[in-house]
């Protein structure tokens, strides 16, 4: 039997998708700073609130960020701020 094929779709508005690779992931989040990015979709904050509690219990420092709207790309200054302050970022998408 053939194994299933996984197809990953890039929802960005690029005429030619950029080549992307997955960055290295830490073995443990304890002692790391985790950025939680709310993209301004309804109830994303509810998910991130719970996730923040769980990460804090496991020894991570949590920083919260929010995009002004989910309809546009993240502002460059917000991207720079997150990059400078965080080891790992989790983005919430919920409705």
CORQUIQUI-V887648 format. One record per helix or strand of 2 or more residues. SS is the DSSP state (H for helix, E for strand). FROM is the first residue (numbers start at 1). LEN is the number of residues. If there is no record, write none. Layout:
# CORQUIQUI-V887648
ss=SS from=FROM len=LEN
ss=SS from=FROM len=LEN
This chain:
# CORQUIQUI-V887648
ss=E from=33 len=6
ss=H from=44 len=14
ss=E from=61 len=6
ss=H from=76 len=10
ss=E from=88 len=5
